Amino acid sequence: GEKDADLGDEMTVEAAEAVTSELEVQKDGSIVETLVEDFGKDYYTEDTLKNMILAEVAEFNGSHGEAQVSVGKLEQKNGEVTLQMVYPSAEIYSAYNTDEYNNKSLFCGTVAEADRAGFSLDVTLQDTKGEKTVGKEELLEMGEQYILISENPMLVKVAGKIQYVSSNVTVSGRSEARLSGEDGAGDKYYIVYK
């Protein structure tokens, strides 16, 4: 009823800014991102929103050749919008989500590839139990293991077992971790998995 809606209002003021982002890295390297955005009020009709996003995707795809971004799902209910985006690779994810206002660069590949791409691997990572730490030398020896390097806080699922993470990452499952964002926006988040 009407009464219930009023009670929730105090709580939603802070949450209005909240966008929860969940990223799943598939075995083939493609990425599925699920964004849940709380609009509080229905600023957009679902169609307007859908058209806006599809136009953005079409424009991007038009200028990026064969690498196509697609919209998997778009639903709006109770003031919340759930959007699922599918990216063929981490490079395309980065390109789509990075402009003069945003930098959501993401790397996903082997440790050796990350090193070749010029990412700093001079970091200290800890194993999932928090018992053992590894540094640059040990990391480089794991050249064939996979590494995910993100600049943004989010929930991540990887296609493998998480081995090591940076201190700003909380492991919540065998292949799931939360990049928590407490260490300042300048820092990167690292997950090594195999």
C-alpha positions in Angstrom: 0.0 0.0 0.0 0.8 3.7 0.0 2.0 3.7 3.6 4.8 1.2 3.1 6.3 3.3 0.3 6.8 6.3 2.6 8.8 4.3 5.1 11.3 3.3 2.6 12.0 6.9 1.5 14.6 7.7 4.1 16.6 4.7 3.2 16.6 5.2 -0.5 18.1 8.7 -0.5 21.7 7.3 0.0 21.1 4.3 -2.2 20.0 6.4 -5.2 23.6 6.8 -6.3 24.3 3.1 -5.9 25.1 1.1 -8.9 26.1 -2.5 -8.2 28.2 -4.0 -10.8 28.9 -7.7 -11.2 31.4 -8.9 -13.8 31.7 -12.4 -15.0 34.7 -13.5 -17.0 33.8 -16.5 -19.2 36.2 -19.2 -20.2 36.5 -17.8 -23.7 37.6 -14.4 -22.3 34.3 -12.7 -23.0 32.8 -10.6 -20.2 29.2 -10.4 -19.0 28.5 -7.3 -16.8 25.3 -7.1 -14.8 24.5 -3.6 -13.6 21.7 -2.9 -11.2 21.0 0.7 -10.9 18.6 2.2 -8.4 16.9 5.2 -10.0 14.6 5.7 -7.0 12.0 7.3 -9.4 11.3 6.2 -12.9 13.1 8.9 -14.8 13.1 6.8 -17.9 10.6 4.5 -19.4 12.1 1.1 -20.1 11.8 1.9 -23.9 13.7 5.2 -23.6 16.4 3.6 -21.6 16.6 0.6 -23.9 16.9 2.9 -27.0 19.5 5.1 -25.3 21.7 2.0 -24.5 21.1 0.4 -27.9 22.1 3.6 -29.6 25.2 3.8 -27.6 26.1 0.2 -28.3 25.4 0.6 -32.0 27.6 3.7 -32.2 30.4 1.9 -30.4 30.1 -1.2 -32.6 30.1 0.9 -35.7 33.5 2.3 -34.9 35.1 -0.9 -33.6 34.8 -3.3 -36.5 34.3 -6.9 -35.7 34.3 -6.6 -31.9 30.6 -6.4 -31.0 29.2 -5.4 -27.7 25.6 -6.7 -27.1 22.9 -6.0 -24.6 21.9 -9.3 -22.9 19.0 -8.1 -20.8 17.3 -4.9 -19.7 14.6 -4.9 -17.1 13.1 -2.2 -15.1 11.0 -2.9 -12.0 10.4 -1.1 -8.7 12.7 1.8 -9.7 15.6 -0.6 -10.3 17.1 -1.2 -13.7 19.0 -4.4 -14.4 21.2 -4.2 -17.4 23.3 -7.0 -18.7 26.0 -6.2 -21.2 28.2 -8.7 -23.1 31.7 -7.8 -24.2 33.8 -10.0 -26.4 37.0 -9.2 -24.4 38.4 -7.1 -21.6 39.9 -4.8 -24.2 36.5 -4.1 -25.6 35.1 -3.7 -22.1 37.7 -1.1 -21.4 37.2 0.7 -24.7 33.4 0.9 -24.2 33.6 2.0 -20.6 36.4 4.5 -20.8 36.0 8.1 -22.0 37.0 11.5 -20.7 34.7 11.1 -17.6 35.2 7.4 -16.9 38.1 5.1 -16.7 37.0 1.5 -16.2 40.0 -0.2 -17.7 40.1 -3.9 -17.2 42.8 -6.4 -18.1 42.2 -10.1 -18.3 44.7 -12.6 -19.6 47.8 -14.5 -18.6 50.3 -13.0 -16.2 52.9 -13.1 -19.1 50.5 -11.1 -21.3 49.9 -8.6 -18.5 53.6 -8.1 -18.2 54.1 -7.7 -21.9 51.2 -5.2 -22.0 53.1 -3.1 -19.5 51.1 -3.5 -16.4 53.1 -3.2 -13.2 53.3 -6.5 -11.5 55.4 -5.0 -8.7 52.7 -5.8 -6.2 52.2 -8.0 -3.1 49.4 -10.4 -3.4 48.1 -12.9 -0.8 46.6 -16.3 -1.1 42.9 -16.8 -0.4 43.6 -17.9 3.2 45.7 -14.9 3.8 48.7 -17.1 4.8 51.1 -16.7 2.0 52.2 -13.6 0.0 53.8 -13.4 -3.4 55.6 -10.6 -5.1 56.7 -9.7 -8.6 59.3 -12.5 -9.0 56.8 -15.3 -8.0 54.1 -13.7 -10.1 56.3 -13.7 -13.2 57.0 -17.4 -12.6 53.2 -18.0 -12.9 53.3 -16.7 -16.4 50.5 -19.0 -17.7 48.1 -18.4 -14.9 45.3 -15.8 -15.5 45.3 -12.4 -13.9 42.5 -9.9 -13.8 43.5 -6.3 -13.2 40.7 -3.8 -12.6 40.6 -0.1 -11.7 37.1 -0.2 -10.4 35.3 -1.7 -7.4 32.9 -4.5 -8.3 31.9 -8.1 -7.7 33.9 -10.4 -10.0 33.4 -14.0 -11.0 36.2 -15.7 -12.9 36.3 -19.0 -14.9 38.7 -20.7 -12.6 39.9 -21.0 -9.0 41.2 -17.8 -7.4 44.8 -18.2 -6.2 46.0 -14.8 -5.1 44.5 -11.3 -4.6 45.6 -7.8 -3.7 44.8 -6.5 -0.2 41.8 -4.5 -1.5 40.1 -7.6 -2.8 37.9 -9.8 -0.6 37.5 -13.4 -1.8 33.9 -14.6 -1.3 33.9 -18.0 -3.1 36.1 -20.3 -5.1 35.9 -18.1 -8.1 34.2 -15.0 -6.7 35.6 -11.9 -5.1 34.7 -8.4 -4.2 36.9 -5.5 -5.3 36.1 -3.3 -2.4 37.4 0.2 -3.2 38.6 1.2 0.2 42.2 1.9 -1.0 41.4 4.9 -3.1 40.4 5.2 -6.7 44.0 5.3 -8.0 44.8 1.8 -7.0 44.3 -1.3 -9.1 42.7 -4.5 -8.0 44.5 -7.8 -8.8 43.1 -11.4 -8.9 45.3 -14.3 -10.0 43.4 -17.5 -10.9 43.8 -20.7 -12.8 
